[in-house]
Amino acid sequence: MDLINTLNWRYAVKKYDGQKVPQEKLERILEAIGLTATSAGIQPYRLFVINNDQVRQQLARDSFNTQITEASHLIAFTAFETITKEHISDFITFMAKERELPETALDSYKNSLEQHILARTDHENFIWSSQQAYIALGTGMIAAADAKVDATPMEGFDSEKLDTLLNLREKGLKSVLLLALGYRDAEKDFLAHQKKVRLPLNELVTQID
Ligand SMILES: Cc1cc2nc3c(=O)[nH]c(=O)nc-3n(C[C@H](O)[C@H](O)[C@H](O)COP(=O)(O)O)c2cc1C
């Protein structure tokens, strides 16, 4: 299917039919998310595929999003609470290894990252990391649609509760988003046949000549 048809086919599913997404499709969606561009390339977030029913049930208890338990898979997008000198240094070591460079070749890049990132407050860096996670969410939604897998992006959950359930604090992470994956129940989902509501392009986009 062409990209525009695929994006028109995708919608934020409210009701899933219970079918499981095959493992190879899940892996393809995760691989696509991993290829997302991030600011400076540092990937300041981590994903958790929550297969544990108890965790999903506990999380669903305080949320209007029934997809948390009804979808085939649930992915949590979590961002680093702060970015440390060590994060930057690990990233540089990794890049040098991947590109078969001496680490010293990346000294000026490392200095510039330290100067910019470490000058910000922890809160500013958390917002920045979260913004990168939102881009990854976008990739995940498009990759799911490309694999003919339905999805729901979700901000509607108790992030502090999920942080506790997954022990995220001790990993320096905080949850920011969920992505449910599965297959739509086209009969029971009131949104399945509704027209997509989007601004006309001439209102969304201004051409500066
Ligand atoms: C960041 C983000 C958070 C969202 N949170 C929820 C949510 O908690 N529950 C839900 O059912 N839909 C959620 N949505 C879905 C939006 O309501 C939906 O994408 C929007 O209305 C556009 O409709 P469409 O995606 O079906 O085309 C969210 C979407 C985004 C991008």
The ligand as an SDF file (V2000), in Angstrom:
LIG
                    3D

 31 33  0  0  0  0  0  0  0  0999 V2000
    0.8370   11.8210   21.9810 C   0  0  0  0  0  0  0  0  0  0  0  0
   -0.5300   11.2490   21.8150 C   0  0  0  0  0  0  0  0  0  0  0  0
   -1.2520   10.8390   22.9270 C   0  0  0  0  0  0  0  0  0  0  0  0
   -2.5130   10.2540   22.7790 C   0  0  0  0  0  0  0  0  0  0  0  0
   -3.1700    9.7510   23.8810 N   0  0  0  0  0  0  0  0  0  0  0  0
   -4.2860    8.9860   23.6840 C   0  0  0  0  0  0  0  0  0  0  0  0
   -4.8750    8.2750   24.7650 C   0  0  0  0  0  0  0  0  0  0  0  0
   -4.4290    8.3170   25.9080 O   0  0  0  0  0  0  0  0  0  0  0  0
   -5.9600    7.4880   24.4800 N   0  0  0  0  0  0  0  0  0  0  0  0
   -6.4770    7.3750   23.2190 C   0  0  0  0  0  0  0  0  0  0  0  0
   -7.4380    6.6200   23.0390 O   0  0  0  0  0  0  0  0  0  0  0  0
   -5.9540    8.0630   22.1880 N   0  0  0  0  0  0  0  0  0  0  0  0
   -4.8700    8.8500   22.3900 C   0  0  0  0  0  0  0  0  0  0  0  0
   -4.2990    9.5080   21.3330 N   0  0  0  0  0  0  0  0  0  0  0  0
   -4.9120    9.3980   20.0010 C   0  0  0  0  0  0  0  0  0  0  0  0
   -5.4310   10.7330   19.4440 C   0  0  0  0  0  0  0  0  0  0  0  0
   -6.6150   11.1080   20.0980 O   0  0  0  0  0  0  0  0  0  0  0  0
   -5.6250   10.5650   17.9450 C   0  0  0  0  0  0  0  0  0  0  0  0
   -4.3810   10.2270   17.3810 O   0  0  0  0  0  0  0  0  0  0  0  0
   -6.1500   11.8310   17.3070 C   0  0  0  0  0  0  0  0  0  0  0  0
   -7.4550   12.0930   17.7520 O   0  0  0  0  0  0  0  0  0  0  0  0
   -6.1460   11.7410   15.8040 C   0  0  0  0  0  0  0  0  0  0  0  0
   -6.9060   10.6540   15.3600 O   0  0  0  0  0  0  0  0  0  0  0  0
   -6.3080    9.4050   14.5580 P   0  0  0  0  0  0  0  0  0  0  0  0
   -4.9820    9.0770   15.1430 O   0  0  0  0  0  0  0  0  0  0  0  0
   -7.3200    8.3200   14.8080 O   0  0  0  0  0  0  0  0  0  0  0  0
   -6.2210    9.7840   13.1170 O   0  0  0  0  0  0  0  0  0  0  0  0
   -3.0710   10.1320   21.4830 C   0  0  0  0  0  0  0  0  0  0  0  0
   -2.3380   10.5630   20.3600 C   0  0  0  0  0  0  0  0  0  0  0  0
   -1.0750   11.0960   20.5170 C   0  0  0  0  0  0  0  0  0  0  0  0
   -0.2980   11.4870   19.2780 C   0  0  0  0  0  0  0  0  0  0  0  0
  1  2  1  0
  2  3  1  0
  2 30  2  0
  3  4  2  0
  4  5  1  0
  4 28  1  0
  5  6  2  0
  6  7  1  0
  6 13  1  0
  7  8  2  0
  7  9  1  0
  9 10  1  0
 10 11  2  0
 10 12  1  0
 12 13  2  0
 13 14  1  0
 14 15  1  0
 14 28  1  0
 15 16  1  0
 16 17  1  0
 16 18  1  0
 18 19  1  0
 18 20  1  0
 20 21  1  0
 20 22  1  0
 22 23  1  0
 23 24  1  0
 24 25  2  0
 24 26  1  0
 24 27  1  0
 28 29  2  0
 29 30  1  0
 30 31  1  0
M  END
$$$$
